[in-house]
Amino acid sequence: MTDKSFKKKLKKVNQFKISSNDSIIDVINSLKDTGFNAKRLAVACQIYKEMINDKGCVKFFGQAGALVPAGMQGIIHDFIKEGFVDILVTTGASLTHDVAETLGYHHLQGDINVNELDDIKLYGKEMNRIYDVFLPNKVYEGIEDFISELEIPNNNMPVSSFLKFLGEQLPDNSNSILKICAEKEVPIFCPAFTDSGLALQLGFHHQDLNLNHFKDMLEMVNLAWEAKRAGVIIVGGGVPKNFIFQSIQFSPNSASYAIQITMDRPEPGGLSGATLQEAKSWGKIHENAKYSTVISDATIALPLIFWYLKKSKNNL
């Protein structure tokens, strides 16, 4: 790029204000002309909106991290309910926490400024801590009661098929991720399912169970292969990020759209912090793709993105 063409692309930073009449759409539209992660968030919102409006785009949503304990179950549920997700890839831990909430157990808030009990005392009180959220051991006992009574129709089905079956067995709950995916026919892939409390309970009580991970791997490649255009939303990175991108890498369709929300750094070489630009070198993202990485806590960015998409959908 020449110095002249570079200067032509520059424009004034928007020193925006918010009025009492502004909606989330107004705010996000103002942020797109600011800088730093405010701009990246606005760009991510617009890319996601374009993905939704692109009828040939298959939206792969990868989610890792303790979002359900932090109160994001309903947000993820509504992404799926509104049709903003076509394929969900997540962790066994996220599904464990989803089952807990759906069965009527709850994660508990704590005061981030008061250390009333240290972690050794919490262990003695059978109370597990996730930063400033707490989960009693009795929750896992409730999950165990539910899991032990399941009548599993096929011990060798793919993990995704089992998760659909599991969602169908759960009680009606407006926030259940597993339940809404089963209802909306949105497949859930969980490539590291055994790394979770939910899978441990299944292993203890259904010892003939041998869920097929390889069928899921091949099905994911097929889905990426058949997509006219692939759109990728990565929340938190981890195994879900790699599972999505490796499937796209081994298909002829590099992602046309990509959004990443992460707090991780790229310098250590870990996947969760790897840039979307780097993914182009692997053929995972197309050289002309629209993409944005938002360096933010997902508990902040994800609700804002959903709010924007929801309002945009209502305004069509």
LUMROVEX-376395 format. One record per residue (C-alpha): residue in one letter; chain; z, x, y; residue number from 1. Coordinates in nm, 4 decimals. Layout:
BEGIN
NODE   fifi   miba         c3         c1         c2   kemi
NODE      a      A          Z          X          Y    NUM
...
END
This chain:
BEGIN
NODE   fifi   miba         c3         c1         c2   kemi
NODE      m      A     0.0000     0.0000     0.0000      1
NODE      t      A    -0.0981     0.1367     0.3390      2
NODE      d      A     0.1434     0.1522     0.6294      3
NODE      k      A    -0.0625    -0.1117     0.8106      4
NODE      s      A    -0.0648    -0.3600     0.5213      5
NODE      f      A     0.3087    -0.3061     0.4661      6
NODE      k      A     0.3869    -0.3920     0.8270      7
NODE      k      A     0.1769    -0.7080     0.8058      8
NODE      k      A     0.4033    -0.8382     0.5288      9
NODE      l      A     0.7176    -0.8001     0.7358     10
NODE      k      A     0.8630    -1.0918     0.9297     11
NODE      k      A     1.1816    -1.1724     1.1139     12
NODE      v      A     1.4985    -1.2408     0.9178     13
NODE      n      A     1.6031    -1.6025     0.9614     14
NODE      q      A     1.9430    -1.6224     1.1334     15
NODE      f      A     1.9920    -1.9705     0.9963     16
NODE      k      A     2.2565    -2.2334     1.0598     17
NODE      i      A     2.3769    -2.5305     0.8577     18
NODE      s      A     2.4077    -2.8711     1.0196     19
NODE      s      A     2.6022    -3.1710     0.8930     20
NODE      n      A     2.2728    -3.3363     0.7992     21
NODE      d      A     2.1371    -3.0485     0.5884     22
NODE      s      A     2.0918    -3.0952     0.2141     23
NODE      i      A     2.0948    -2.8275    -0.0552     24
NODE      i      A     1.7150    -2.8207    -0.0275     25
NODE      d      A     1.7402    -2.7414     0.3422     26
NODE      v      A     1.9904    -2.4631     0.2776     27
NODE      i      A     1.7875    -2.3022    -0.0015     28
NODE      n      A     1.4687    -2.3251     0.2048     29
NODE      s      A     1.6497    -2.1453     0.4879     30
NODE      l      A     1.7786    -1.8757     0.2532     31
NODE      k      A     1.4285    -1.7781     0.1427     32
NODE      d      A     1.3766    -1.6117     0.4817     33
NODE      t      A     1.7026    -1.4166     0.4769     34
NODE      g      A     1.7826    -1.1018     0.2780     35
NODE      f      A     1.9718    -0.9636    -0.0194     36
NODE      n      A     2.0797    -1.2038    -0.2950     37
NODE      a      A     2.0641    -1.5083    -0.0695     38
NODE      k      A     1.6867    -1.4611    -0.0626     39
NODE      r      A     1.6752    -1.3826    -0.4352     40
NODE      l      A     1.8608    -1.7070    -0.5083     41
NODE      a      A     1.6154    -1.9068    -0.2976     42
NODE      v      A     1.3189    -1.7410    -0.4689     43
NODE      a      A     1.4749    -1.8153    -0.8100     44
NODE      c      A     1.5133    -2.1821    -0.7151     45
NODE      q      A     1.1512    -2.2059    -0.6098     46
NODE      i      A     1.0261    -2.0289    -0.9232     47
NODE      y      A     1.2307    -2.2622    -1.1442     48
NODE      k      A     1.0902    -2.5627    -0.9586     49
NODE      e      A     0.7388    -2.4285    -1.0161     50
NODE      m      A     0.8148    -2.3854    -1.3877     51
NODE      i      A     0.9243    -2.7483    -1.4109     52
NODE      n      A     0.6131    -2.8711    -1.2328     53
NODE      d      A     0.3872    -2.6559    -1.4532     54
NODE      k      A     0.3269    -2.8908    -1.7481     55
NODE      g      A     0.1908    -2.6046    -1.9585     56
NODE      c      A     0.5062    -2.3946    -1.9171     57
NODE      v      A     0.7626    -2.3713    -2.1969     58
NODE      k      A     1.1053    -2.2979    -2.0469     59
NODE      f      A     1.3155    -2.0566    -2.2530     60
NODE      f      A     1.6790    -2.0649    -2.1350     61
NODE      g      A     1.9056    -1.7797    -2.2505     62
NODE      q      A     2.2782    -1.8132    -2.1879     63
NODE      a      A     2.5587    -1.5688    -2.2646     64
NODE      g      A     2.9114    -1.5349    -2.1304     65
NODE      a      A     3.2145    -1.7590    -2.1002     66
NODE      l      A     3.0526    -2.0343    -1.8937     67
NODE      v      A     3.1988    -2.3295    -2.0827     68
NODE      p      A     3.5588    -2.2028    -2.0445     69
NODE      a      A     3.4924    -2.1675    -1.6712     70
NODE      g      A     3.3820    -2.5308    -1.6406     71
NODE      m      A     3.0036    -2.4998    -1.6665     72
NODE      q      A     2.9585    -2.7173    -1.9778     73
NODE      g      A     2.8457    -3.0165    -1.7721     74
NODE      i      A     2.6021    -2.8074    -1.5676     75
NODE      i      A     2.4324    -2.6634    -1.8771     76
NODE      h      A     2.4329    -3.0107    -2.0349     77
NODE      d      A     2.2557    -3.1539    -1.7311     78
NODE      f      A     1.9948    -2.8742    -1.7203     79
NODE      i      A     1.8997    -2.9951    -2.0686     80
NODE      k      A     1.9340    -3.3678    -1.9923     81
NODE      e      A     1.7041    -3.3411    -1.6890     82
NODE      g      A     1.4328    -3.1639    -1.8897     83
NODE      f      A     1.4806    -2.8278    -1.7199     84
NODE      v      A     1.5201    -2.6521    -2.0594     85
NODE      d      A     1.2768    -2.6647    -2.3531     86
NODE      i      A     1.4426    -2.4048    -2.5777     87
NODE      l      A     1.8050    -2.2895    -2.5605     88
NODE      v      A     1.9179    -1.9500    -2.6882     89
NODE      t      A     2.2906    -1.8933    -2.6687     90
NODE      t      A     2.5917    -1.7296    -2.8311     91
NODE      g      A     2.8213    -1.8539    -3.1048     92
NODE      a      A     3.1150    -1.8254    -2.8662     93
NODE      s      A     2.9499    -2.0636    -2.6185     94
NODE      l      A     2.8932    -2.3153    -2.8966     95
NODE      t      A     3.2526    -2.2762    -3.0165     96
NODE      h      A     3.3829    -2.3637    -2.6723     97
NODE      d      A     3.1359    -2.6518    -2.6473     98
NODE      v      A     3.2651    -2.7965    -2.9761     99
NODE      a      A     3.6244    -2.7603    -2.8539    100
NODE      e      A     3.5610    -2.9565    -2.5354    101
NODE      t      A     3.3537    -3.2178    -2.7185    102
NODE      l      A     3.6328    -3.2800    -2.9690    103
NODE      g      A     3.8697    -3.3541    -2.6814    104
NODE      y      A     4.0425    -3.0183    -2.6449    105
NODE      h      A     4.0438    -2.8458    -2.3097    106
NODE      h      A     4.0424    -2.5075    -2.1473    107
NODE      l      A     4.3287    -2.4749    -1.9012    108
NODE      q      A     4.3266    -2.3384    -1.5478    109
NODE      g      A     4.5622    -2.0645    -1.4393    110
NODE      d      A     4.6664    -1.9305    -1.1005    111
NODE      i      A     4.4707    -1.6121    -1.0317    112
NODE      n      A     4.7380    -1.4904    -0.7869    113
NODE      v      A     5.0469    -1.5423    -0.9977    114
NODE      n      A     5.1205    -1.3402    -1.3097    115
NODE      e      A     5.3861    -1.5641    -1.4600    116
NODE      l      A     5.3336    -1.4439    -1.8159    117
NODE      d      A     5.1987    -1.1130    -1.9362    118
NODE      d      A     4.9496    -1.1034    -2.2205    119
NODE      i      A     5.2016    -0.9950    -2.4828    120
NODE      k      A     5.4150    -1.2999    -2.4021    121
NODE      l      A     5.1045    -1.5194    -2.4094    122
NODE      y      A     5.0335    -1.3977    -2.7621    123
NODE      g      A     5.3829    -1.5020    -2.8634    124
NODE      k      A     5.3209    -1.8451    -2.7152    125
NODE      e      A     4.9896    -1.8761    -2.9049    126
NODE      m      A     4.7973    -1.8914    -2.5790    127
NODE      n      A     4.4682    -1.7033    -2.5431    128
NODE      r      A     4.3513    -1.5823    -2.2003    129
NODE      i      A     3.9962    -1.5615    -2.0636    130
NODE      y      A     4.0590    -1.4097    -1.7186    131
NODE      d      A     4.2235    -1.7043    -1.5369    132
NODE      v      A     4.1463    -1.9638    -1.8058    133
NODE      f      A     4.3692    -2.0291    -2.1068    134
NODE      l      A     4.3008    -2.1698    -2.4526    135
NODE      p      A     4.5823    -2.2656    -2.6931    136
NODE      n      A     4.5518    -2.1657    -3.0585    137
NODE      k      A     4.5823    -2.5326    -3.1545    138
NODE      v      A     4.2280    -2.5796    -3.0255    139
NODE      y      A     4.0967    -2.3640    -3.3085    140
NODE      e      A     4.3091    -2.5630    -3.5518    141
NODE      g      A     4.1376    -2.8799    -3.4289    142
NODE      i      A     3.7938    -2.7202    -3.4697    143
NODE      e      A     3.8926    -2.6155    -3.8221    144
NODE      d      A     3.9887    -2.9721    -3.9136    145
NODE      f      A     3.6488    -3.0939    -3.7944    146
NODE      i      A     3.4515    -2.8158    -3.9651    147
NODE      s      A     3.6339    -2.8473    -4.2977    148
NODE      e      A     3.5263    -3.2120    -4.3308    149
NODE      l      A     3.1544    -3.1560    -4.2681    150
NODE      e      A     2.9181    -3.2545    -4.5478    151
NODE      i      A     2.6408    -3.0001    -4.4973    152
NODE      p      A     2.3123    -3.1219    -4.6537    153
NODE      n      A     2.1478    -2.7813    -4.7030    154
NODE      n      A     2.3337    -2.4509    -4.7352    155
NODE      n      A     2.0200    -2.2453    -4.6714    156
NODE      m      A     1.8753    -2.4191    -4.3665    157
NODE      p      A     1.7880    -2.2177    -4.0538    158
NODE      v      A     2.0687    -2.1773    -3.8008    159
NODE      s      A     1.8775    -2.3927    -3.5517    160
NODE      s      A     1.8547    -2.6767    -3.8055    161
NODE      f      A     2.2256    -2.6508    -3.8767    162
NODE      l      A     2.3061    -2.6622    -3.5043    163
NODE      k      A     2.0999    -2.9789    -3.4680    164
NODE      f      A     2.2899    -3.1265    -3.7627    165
NODE      l      A     2.6192    -3.0188    -3.6047    166
NODE      g      A     2.5273    -3.1790    -3.2735    167
NODE      e      A     2.4536    -3.5058    -3.4517    168
NODE      q      A     2.8003    -3.5040    -3.6115    169
NODE      l      A     2.9883    -3.4577    -3.2854    170
NODE      p      A     3.1365    -3.7590    -3.1075    171
NODE      d      A     2.9567    -3.8960    -2.8044    172
NODE      n      A     3.0495    -3.6902    -2.5021    173
NODE      s      A     2.8692    -3.6791    -2.1696    174
NODE      n      A     2.9045    -3.3020    -2.1462    175
NODE      s      A     2.8306    -3.1776    -2.4993    176
NODE      i      A     2.5572    -2.9127    -2.5084    177
NODE      l      A     2.5083    -2.9434    -2.8839    178
NODE      k      A     2.4942    -3.3221    -2.8632    179
NODE      i      A     2.2403    -3.3423    -2.5795    180
NODE      c      A     2.0173    -3.0827    -2.7482    181
NODE      a      A     2.0166    -3.2909    -3.0672    182
NODE      e      A     1.9348    -3.6060    -2.8707    183
NODE      k      A     1.6606    -3.4441    -2.6620    184
NODE      e      A     1.5091    -3.2493    -2.9531    185
NODE      v      A     1.5751    -2.9212    -2.7717    186
NODE      p      A     1.6132    -2.6497    -3.0375    187
NODE      i      A     1.9153    -2.4196    -3.0134    188
NODE      f      A     1.8750    -2.0651    -3.1393    189
NODE      c      A     2.1846    -1.8556    -3.1938    190
NODE      p      A     2.0798    -1.5167    -3.3355    191
NODE      a      A     2.4376    -1.3797    -3.3446    192
NODE      f      A     2.5977    -1.6991    -3.4716    193
NODE      t      A     2.8348    -1.5256    -3.7143    194
NODE      d      A     2.9956    -1.3484    -3.4181    195
NODE      s      A     3.2041    -1.6545    -3.3291    196
NODE      g      A     3.5137    -1.8543    -3.4161    197
NODE      l      A     3.2934    -2.1485    -3.5123    198
NODE      a      A     3.1071    -1.9442    -3.7736    199
NODE      l      A     3.4317    -1.8009    -3.9082    200
NODE      q      A     3.5621    -2.1499    -3.9724    201
NODE      l      A     3.2367    -2.2425    -4.1447    202
NODE      g      A     3.2536    -1.9310    -4.3590    203
NODE      f      A     3.6114    -2.0028    -4.4645    204
NODE      h      A     3.5530    -2.3663    -4.5581    205
NODE      h      A     3.1901    -2.3639    -4.6775    206
NODE      q      A     3.1594    -2.0440    -4.8751    207
NODE      d      A     2.8226    -2.1368    -5.0259    208
NODE      l      A     2.6726    -2.1595    -4.6782    209
NODE      n      A     2.3992    -1.9010    -4.6176    210
NODE      l      A     2.2131    -2.0038    -4.3045    211
NODE      n      A     1.8683    -1.8502    -4.2679    212
NODE      h      A     1.8358    -1.6300    -3.9592    213
NODE      f      A     1.4883    -1.4999    -4.0442    214
NODE      k      A     1.3281    -1.8452    -4.0306    215
NODE      d      A     1.4678    -1.8839    -3.6802    216
NODE      m      A     1.3283    -1.5456    -3.5798    217
NODE      l      A     0.9806    -1.6398    -3.7009    218
NODE      e      A     1.0003    -1.9884    -3.5464    219
NODE      m      A     1.0933    -1.8378    -3.2105    220
NODE      v      A     0.7890    -1.6103    -3.2254    221
NODE      n      A     0.5740    -1.9137    -3.3101    222
NODE      l      A     0.7091    -2.1037    -3.0095    223
NODE      a      A     0.6347    -1.8103    -2.7806    224
NODE      w      A     0.2897    -1.7695    -2.9375    225
NODE      e      A     0.1971    -2.1344    -2.8913    226
NODE      a      A     0.3176    -2.1642    -2.5315    227
NODE      k      A     0.0358    -2.1879    -2.2781    228
NODE      r      A     0.2697    -2.0207    -2.0326    229
NODE      a      A     0.6233    -1.8954    -2.0877    230
NODE      g      A     0.9001    -1.9291    -1.8323    231
NODE      v      A     1.2247    -1.7421    -1.8947    232
NODE      i      A     1.5679    -1.8108    -1.7462    233
NODE      i      A     1.8284    -1.5511    -1.8400    234
NODE      v      A     2.1935    -1.6229    -1.7611    235
NODE      g      A     2.4170    -1.3277    -1.8409    236
NODE      g      A     2.1855    -1.1267    -2.0661    237
NODE      g      A     2.3176    -1.0136    -2.4028    238
NODE      v      A     2.1660    -1.1076    -2.7393    239
NODE      p      A     2.0004    -1.4280    -2.6065    240
NODE      k      A     1.8012    -1.2247    -2.3540    241
NODE      n      A     1.6674    -0.9886    -2.6171    242
NODE      f      A     1.5931    -1.2673    -2.8656    243
NODE      i      A     1.3741    -1.4456    -2.6109    244
NODE      f      A     1.1972    -1.1361    -2.4848    245
NODE      q      A     1.1314    -0.9823    -2.8257    246
NODE      s      A     0.9623    -1.3067    -2.9298    247
NODE      i      A     0.7447    -1.3026    -2.6195    248
NODE      q      A     0.6702    -0.9329    -2.6722    249
NODE      f      A     0.5232    -1.0056    -3.0155    250
NODE      s      A     0.3082    -1.2918    -2.8902    251
NODE      p      A    -0.0070    -1.2750    -2.6751    252
NODE      n      A     0.1666    -1.4527    -2.3855    253
NODE      s      A     0.3733    -1.2391    -2.1513    254
NODE      a      A     0.6075    -1.4511    -1.9420    255
NODE      s      A     0.4444    -1.6010    -1.6332    256
NODE      y      A     0.7813    -1.6812    -1.4728    257
NODE      a      A     1.1195    -1.5130    -1.5062    258
NODE      i      A     1.4635    -1.5636    -1.3532    259
NODE      q      A     1.7695    -1.3538    -1.4279    260
NODE      i      A     2.1290    -1.4074    -1.3156    261
NODE      t      A     2.3459    -1.1064    -1.3898    262
NODE      m      A     2.6290    -0.8896    -1.2612    263
NODE      d      A     2.5329    -0.5896    -1.4744    264
NODE      r      A     2.3782    -0.2655    -1.3499    265
NODE      p      A     2.0516    -0.1165    -1.4816    266
NODE      e      A     2.1611     0.2505    -1.4688    267
NODE      p      A     2.3509     0.2633    -1.8039    268
NODE      g      A     2.0385     0.1411    -1.9854    269
NODE      g      A     2.1972    -0.1754    -2.1246    270
NODE      l      A     1.9798    -0.4804    -2.1703    271
NODE      s      A     2.1948    -0.7197    -1.9670    272
NODE      g      A     2.1406    -0.5128    -1.6541    273
NODE      a      A     1.7804    -0.4175    -1.7238    274
NODE      t      A     1.5465    -0.5237    -1.4457    275
NODE      l      A     1.2710    -0.7773    -1.4948    276
NODE      q      A     1.0323    -0.5183    -1.3536    277
NODE      e      A     1.1245    -0.2917    -1.6462    278
NODE      a      A     1.0323    -0.5718    -1.8872    279
NODE      k      A     0.6709    -0.5422    -1.7703    280
NODE      s      A     0.6480    -0.2037    -1.9418    281
NODE      w      A     0.7180    -0.3789    -2.2732    282
NODE      g      A     0.4681    -0.6583    -2.2151    283
NODE      k      A     0.7486    -0.9125    -2.1991    284
NODE      i      A     0.6654    -1.0192    -1.8439    285
NODE      h      A     0.3119    -1.0424    -1.7113    286
NODE      e      A     0.2136    -0.7982    -1.4397    287
NODE      n      A     0.1394    -1.0899    -1.2059    288
NODE      a      A     0.4447    -1.2949    -1.3010    289
NODE      k      A     0.6673    -1.4626    -1.0462    290
NODE      y      A     1.0214    -1.3387    -1.0948    291
NODE      s      A     1.3600    -1.2982    -0.9300    292
NODE      t      A     1.6828    -1.1280    -1.0337    293
NODE      v      A     1.9933    -1.2745    -0.8715    294
NODE      i      A     2.2897    -1.0380    -0.8734    295
NODE      s      A     2.5622    -1.2991    -0.8849    296
NODE      d      A     2.8367    -1.4554    -1.0918    297
NODE      a      A     2.6564    -1.7281    -1.2872    298
NODE      t      A     2.9415    -1.9722    -1.2170    299
NODE      i      A     2.8296    -1.9587    -0.8519    300
NODE      a      A     2.4518    -1.9331    -0.8816    301
NODE      l      A     2.3847    -2.1722    -1.1705    302
NODE      p      A     2.5331    -2.4879    -1.0112    303
NODE      l      A     2.3448    -2.4150    -0.6877    304
NODE      i      A     2.0153    -2.3780    -0.8731    305
NODE      f      A     2.0770    -2.7017    -1.0628    306
NODE      w      A     2.1732    -2.8854    -0.7440    307
NODE      y      A     1.8494    -2.7733    -0.5797    308
NODE      l      A     1.6368    -2.8720    -0.8807    309
NODE      k      A     1.8094    -3.2086    -0.9177    310
NODE      k      A     1.7573    -3.2968    -0.5514    311
NODE      s      A     1.3990    -3.1702    -0.5595    312
NODE      k      A     1.3271    -3.3883    -0.8635    313
NODE      n      A     1.4767    -3.6935    -0.6921    314
NODE      n      A     1.2650    -3.6297    -0.3820    315
NODE      l      A     0.9326    -3.6230    -0.5684    316
END
